[in-house]
Amino acid sequence: MIPVEVENRIACHYFYRYLPEDIYLDLISLLIPYYLNNESEEEPSPDQMVKLAIKFLDKALDN
């Protein structure tokens, strides 16, 4: 089994190298308000943000 750290580094490499720039920028535009407009001191749930991002990416890459 591949260690999680290695998996994450491989995924990050392909994410930044092969994701079309317009989709990447749209994804950033989708997620960043959750961090900037957060009035509470807690950051949004990483699981919730990943689910939101995956849903967006699946839809964007299908088009």
N, C-alpha and C positions, 0 to 999 in steps of 0.2 A: 504494500500500500504506500502511496506517495504521501509524504508529510503535507499537512495543510498549508504550511508556509510556502512550500515549493509549488503546490497547486495554485495558490493565490498569486505568486509572482509570475507564473506562466500565464494565468488568466489576465493579469494586468498588462503584461506585454502585448498580448493579442488585442485586448480591449483598446489600448491607446494606438496601436499600430494599424489595425484594420477596420475599426469602426469609422464609418463615414463621418467627416467633420460636422456636417449639418445635423446628423442624428446625435452626435456627442454634445453639441452645443444645446440642442433641444432638451436633452436629458439633464444637463446642468441647469438649464432654465427651469425645468420641472422640479428638481430637488432642492436647489439652493434656497428658495423661499421658506422651506420648512425649517431651515437653520437660522436664517436672518430674521424672520418674523416671529420667532419663538419667544414669547414673553416669559415663559417659565425658565428656570435655570437648567432644566433637564433637556438634553438633546432628544430629538425624535428617536423612536425605537429603530435600531439598525435593521431588524427583521422587517419592519413595516416599510422602511425605505428601500430595501432590497426587493421586496415584493412589488412595490410601486415601479421601480426601475425595470424589473424583468417584464412586467406587464407592458410598459411603454416600449421597451426594446423589441419584444416579440411582435407587437403591432407595427412598429416603425420598420423593422427589417422584413416584414411580410409584404410591405408596399413596394 
